[in-house]
Amino acid sequence: MNALVTDRILANLSIRTAESFRERVEAAAAAGFDAIGLGLAQYREHKAEGMAPREMVAILDDNGIALTEIEVLVGFAVGGRAGGSERYPFLKYATPEDELEFFEMATTFGVRHMQTIGTFDSPLEPDAAERFAGLCDRAAEHGLLVALEFVPESSVPDASVAARIIRDADRPNGGVCLDAWHHFRGANDEALLRELPADKVFLLQLCDGTMVPEDDDFLNDTLHNRRVPGQGEFDLPALFRVVGEMGVSAPASLEVISDELDALGAFGAAKALGGCLEHYRID
């Protein structure tokens, strides 16, 4: 591997048509990935289907795949209150019970990092850094990094806000997820990225897309129209150049949430993503 990208992860929603945990893992292995990501909802589904966590561990081990990424804890600063986004009802605030199940996953699988995001219906809470610090402290008990993902239209809309939160929280396991989609569709400002300490960029989430949204609804576009790196208009070489100059060294999670990939099935989608970064100079 190279100095910038340490591992390559097949993100949870890139193969959302996987019919079983085994298919998810075997598709990643066949496409040459090092690891997979898994969402809390998918973990619960697999358990409800009768698969014990120890069986999932065995499948991972048999295929030489690690589970290093879990997502996504919504509303890190809402204090566990019930509810969710009014604009996007499917985004429910994480409850204390949800958090404990994330930590169960971390312990069971030896997970490296967990992603968290803000809210979509309210401004950033005044105690956001304090609450982020608390989440980091609880996660640290399970050996878990917490990657705060900035998302346009959310209470943490850009890299600058995320940098301030992690700086004020001042926790060794608190950092940032840099998602290419949210960078290019948001501020698209290299100067803001450079506000991030290199050692606090815990994760690169990579995809491509059109510069002009294909759907006016931000999240609907996000969940249906991402493209495989190299098949869109994002200036990914420039992004790699900036983070390389910053001295970032982090895993790359291929998160291409796409109806077109869904149509290929889990193995087809994984194959389409497996070698898509090879033509970029990222060392």
C-alpha positions as CSV (number, residue, x, y, z in Angstrom):
1,M,0.0,0.0,0.0
2,N,1.1,3.6,-0.1
3,A,1.7,6.4,2.4
4,L,-1.7,8.0,2.0
5,V,-4.2,5.1,1.9
6,T,-3.4,2.4,4.5
7,D,-6.3,0.0,3.8
8,R,-9.3,-0.2,1.5
9,I,-12.7,-0.7,3.0
10,L,-15.9,-1.7,1.2
11,A,-18.4,0.6,2.9
12,N,-21.7,-0.7,4.2
13,L,-24.1,1.0,1.8
14,S,-22.0,0.4,-1.3
15,I,-23.4,-3.2,-1.4
16,R,-26.8,-2.6,0.1
17,T,-28.3,-5.4,-2.0
18,A,-26.2,-8.1,-0.2
19,E,-28.7,-10.8,0.9
20,S,-26.6,-12.1,3.7
21,F,-23.6,-11.3,5.9
22,R,-21.7,-14.1,4.1
23,E,-22.4,-12.5,0.7
24,R,-21.3,-9.1,1.9
25,V,-17.9,-10.5,3.1
26,E,-17.3,-12.8,0.2
27,A,-18.0,-10.0,-2.3
28,A,-15.5,-7.8,-0.6
29,A,-12.9,-10.6,-0.5
30,A,-13.4,-11.4,-4.2
31,A,-12.9,-7.8,-5.2
32,G,-9.6,-7.5,-3.2
33,F,-10.7,-5.3,-0.3
34,D,-9.0,-5.4,3.1
35,A,-12.1,-4.8,5.2
36,I,-15.8,-4.0,5.2
37,G,-18.1,-1.5,7.0
38,L,-21.4,-2.4,8.6
39,G,-24.3,-0.4,9.7
40,L,-26.2,-0.9,13.0
41,A,-29.4,-1.6,11.1
42,Q,-27.7,-4.3,9.0
43,Y,-26.1,-5.9,12.1
44,R,-29.5,-6.1,13.7
45,E,-31.0,-7.6,10.5
46,H,-28.3,-10.3,10.4
47,K,-28.8,-11.2,14.0
48,A,-32.6,-11.3,13.5
49,E,-32.1,-13.8,10.7
50,G,-30.5,-16.1,13.2
51,M,-26.8,-15.4,12.7
52,A,-24.8,-15.2,15.9
53,P,-22.0,-12.6,16.1
54,R,-19.5,-15.5,16.6
55,E,-20.6,-16.8,13.2
56,M,-20.0,-13.5,11.6
57,V,-16.5,-13.4,13.1
58,A,-15.8,-16.9,11.6
59,I,-17.0,-15.8,8.2
60,L,-14.7,-12.7,8.3
61,D,-11.7,-14.8,9.4
62,D,-12.3,-17.5,6.7
63,N,-12.2,-14.8,4.1
64,G,-9.3,-12.8,5.4
65,I,-11.5,-9.7,5.8
66,A,-11.7,-7.4,8.8
67,L,-14.7,-5.4,10.0
68,T,-13.2,-2.0,10.7
69,E,-16.0,0.5,10.2
70,I,-19.4,0.9,11.9
71,E,-21.9,3.6,11.2
72,V,-23.6,5.9,11.7
73,L,-24.4,7.4,15.1
74,V,-26.9,10.2,14.3
75,G,-27.0,13.3,16.5
76,F,-24.0,13.0,18.6
77,A,-24.8,16.2,20.6
78,V,-28.5,15.7,21.2
79,G,-28.0,14.0,24.5
80,G,-29.8,10.8,23.7
81,R,-33.2,12.4,23.5
82,A,-35.8,10.6,21.5
83,G,-36.8,11.6,18.0
84,G,-34.9,12.4,14.8
85,S,-34.9,14.7,11.8
86,E,-38.2,16.2,10.8
87,R,-37.0,16.8,7.3
88,Y,-35.5,13.3,6.9
89,P,-37.6,11.0,9.2
90,F,-35.5,7.9,8.5
91,L,-32.6,9.7,10.4
92,K,-33.3,8.8,14.0
93,Y,-31.2,10.2,16.8
94,A,-29.1,7.5,18.4
95,T,-30.4,6.3,21.8
96,P,-28.2,5.1,24.7
97,E,-29.3,1.6,23.7
98,D,-28.1,2.2,20.2
99,E,-24.8,3.4,21.5
100,L,-24.3,0.3,23.6
101,E,-25.0,-1.9,20.6
102,F,-22.3,0.0,18.6
103,F,-19.9,-0.7,21.4
104,E,-21.0,-4.4,21.3
105,M,-20.0,-4.4,17.6
106,A,-16.7,-2.8,18.4
107,T,-15.8,-5.3,21.0
108,T,-17.0,-8.3,19.0
109,F,-15.2,-7.5,15.8
110,G,-12.3,-5.4,16.9
111,V,-13.6,-2.4,15.0
112,R,-11.2,0.5,14.3
113,H,-13.6,3.4,13.9
114,M,-17.2,4.5,14.3
115,Q,-18.7,7.4,12.3
116,T,-21.1,10.0,13.8
117,I,-22.9,13.0,12.3
118,G,-24.8,16.0,13.6
119,T,-28.5,16.9,13.0
120,F,-30.4,18.4,10.1
121,D,-33.1,20.4,11.7
122,S,-31.3,22.5,14.3
123,P,-28.1,24.6,14.7
124,L,-25.1,23.2,16.3
125,E,-25.6,22.7,20.0
126,P,-23.6,25.0,22.3
127,D,-22.2,22.0,24.2
128,A,-21.4,20.0,21.0
129,A,-17.7,19.7,21.8
130,E,-18.4,18.6,25.3
131,R,-20.8,16.0,24.1
132,F,-18.4,14.8,21.4
133,A,-15.8,14.4,24.1
134,G,-18.1,12.3,26.2
135,L,-18.9,10.0,23.3
136,C,-15.1,9.7,22.6
137,D,-14.5,8.8,26.3
138,R,-17.2,6.1,26.2
139,A,-15.9,4.8,22.9
140,A,-12.3,4.7,24.2
141,E,-13.3,2.0,26.7
142,H,-13.9,-0.2,23.6
143,G,-10.7,0.7,21.8
144,L,-12.7,2.7,19.3
145,L,-11.9,5.8,17.2
146,V,-14.8,8.3,16.6
147,A,-14.8,9.9,13.2
148,L,-17.0,13.0,13.0
149,E,-18.4,13.3,9.5
150,F,-19.2,16.8,8.2
151,V,-22.3,16.9,6.0
152,P,-23.7,19.9,4.1
153,E,-27.1,21.0,5.4
154,S,-26.3,19.4,8.8
155,S,-25.2,21.1,12.0
156,V,-21.6,20.2,11.1
157,P,-21.6,21.4,7.5
158,D,-17.9,21.6,6.7
159,A,-14.3,20.7,7.7
160,S,-13.8,24.0,9.6
161,V,-16.7,23.3,12.0
162,A,-15.6,19.7,12.4
163,A,-12.0,20.9,13.1
164,R,-13.3,23.2,15.8
165,I,-15.3,20.5,17.5
166,I,-12.5,18.0,17.6
167,R,-10.0,20.6,18.8
168,D,-12.3,21.8,21.6
169,A,-13.1,18.2,22.6
170,D,-9.4,17.4,22.7
171,R,-9.7,13.6,22.8
172,P,-7.0,11.3,21.3
173,N,-9.6,9.1,19.8
174,G,-11.7,11.9,18.3
175,G,-11.2,12.9,14.7
176,V,-12.9,13.4,11.3
177,C,-14.2,11.5,8.4
178,L,-13.5,13.3,5.1
179,D,-16.2,12.2,2.7
180,A,-15.5,13.3,-0.9
181,W,-19.2,13.7,-1.7
182,H,-19.7,16.1,1.2
183,H,-16.6,18.1,0.4
184,F,-17.4,18.6,-3.3
185,R,-21.1,19.1,-2.8
186,G,-20.5,21.4,0.2
187,A,-17.9,24.1,0.7
188,N,-15.5,22.6,-1.8
189,D,-12.8,24.7,-0.2
190,E,-9.2,23.3,0.1
191,A,-8.4,25.9,2.7
192,L,-11.1,24.5,5.0
193,L,-9.6,21.0,4.6
194,R,-6.2,22.3,5.6
195,E,-7.7,23.4,9.0
196,L,-7.8,19.7,9.8
197,P,-4.8,18.3,11.7
198,A,-3.4,15.5,9.5
199,D,-3.4,13.0,12.4
200,K,-7.1,13.7,13.1
201,V,-8.3,12.7,9.6
202,F,-9.2,9.1,10.6
203,L,-11.0,8.1,7.4
204,L,-11.3,9.0,3.7
205,Q,-14.7,8.2,2.2
206,L,-14.4,8.1,-1.5
207,C,-16.8,8.4,-4.4
208,D,-17.4,10.5,-7.5
209,G,-20.4,12.4,-8.8
210,T,-21.7,15.2,-10.9
211,M,-20.9,18.8,-9.8
212,V,-24.5,19.8,-10.4
213,P,-26.9,17.7,-8.3
214,E,-29.0,15.2,-10.2
215,D,-31.7,15.6,-7.6
216,D,-32.6,18.8,-5.8
217,D,-33.1,16.9,-2.5
218,F,-29.6,16.7,-1.0
219,L,-30.0,13.4,0.9
220,N,-32.0,11.7,-1.9
221,D,-29.2,12.6,-4.3
222,T,-26.7,11.3,-1.7
223,L,-28.4,8.0,-1.4
224,H,-29.0,7.2,-5.1
225,N,-26.7,9.0,-7.4
226,R,-23.1,8.6,-6.3
227,R,-20.6,7.4,-8.9
228,V,-17.6,5.1,-9.0
229,P,-14.3,7.1,-8.7
230,G,-13.2,8.1,-12.2
231,Q,-16.8,8.1,-13.6
232,G,-17.9,11.5,-12.4
233,E,-16.8,15.1,-12.3
234,F,-15.2,15.5,-8.9
235,D,-11.6,16.5,-8.9
236,L,-10.4,13.6,-6.9
237,P,-6.7,14.0,-8.0
238,A,-6.8,17.5,-6.4
239,L,-8.3,16.0,-3.2
240,F,-5.6,13.4,-3.0
241,R,-3.0,16.1,-3.6
242,V,-4.3,18.2,-0.7
243,V,-4.5,15.4,1.8
244,G,-1.2,14.1,0.7
245,E,0.4,17.5,1.2
246,M,-1.2,17.6,4.6
247,G,0.5,14.4,5.6
248,V,-2.7,12.3,6.0
249,S,-2.4,8.6,6.4
250,A,-5.8,6.8,6.7
251,P,-7.9,4.0,5.4
252,A,-10.0,4.7,2.3
253,S,-13.7,3.6,2.5
254,L,-15.3,3.2,-0.9
255,E,-18.8,4.6,-0.3
256,V,-20.6,4.7,-3.6
257,I,-24.3,4.7,-2.7
258,S,-25.8,4.2,-6.2
259,D,-28.9,2.7,-7.8
260,E,-26.7,1.8,-10.7
261,L,-24.4,-0.3,-8.4
262,D,-27.4,-1.8,-6.8
263,A,-28.5,-3.2,-10.1
264,L,-25.2,-5.1,-10.4
265,G,-25.8,-7.1,-7.2
266,A,-23.3,-7.3,-4.3
267,F,-20.5,-9.1,-6.2
268,G,-20.9,-6.9,-9.2
269,A,-20.8,-3.7,-7.2
270,A,-17.8,-4.8,-5.2
271,K,-16.0,-5.7,-8.4
272,A,-16.8,-2.3,-9.9
273,L,-15.2,-0.7,-6.9
274,G,-12.3,-3.0,-6.3
275,G,-9.7,-1.5,-8.6
276,C,-11.2,2.0,-9.2
277,L,-8.4,3.9,-7.3
278,E,-5.5,2.3,-9.1
279,H,-5.3,4.9,-11.8
280,Y,-4.9,7.7,-9.3
281,R,-1.5,8.7,-8.0
282,I,-2.2,8.6,-4.3
283,D,1.3,8.1,-2.8
